[in-house]
Amino acid sequence: MNKETIEMLARRAGLQKALAEFPDDVAAAARQADDVASKIKPVDPRAEPWPPMQAGKGQ
């Protein structure tokens, strides 16, 4: 992840102060998040992990 992308994402997340005071920490966190996101396997968004919650349809 390049510096410009990290800065853009930090600004969009409202982390301007953290970016100004701790740019190395913000960059490290962004790289770590990118690494974790790349390891997550995509799933079908229509798939339900359990039956949907519905009010009034129970015991």
ABEGO torsion letter per residue (X at the ends): XBAAAAAAAAAAAGAAAAAAABAAAAAAAAAAAAAAAAABBBBBAABBABBBBBBGBBX
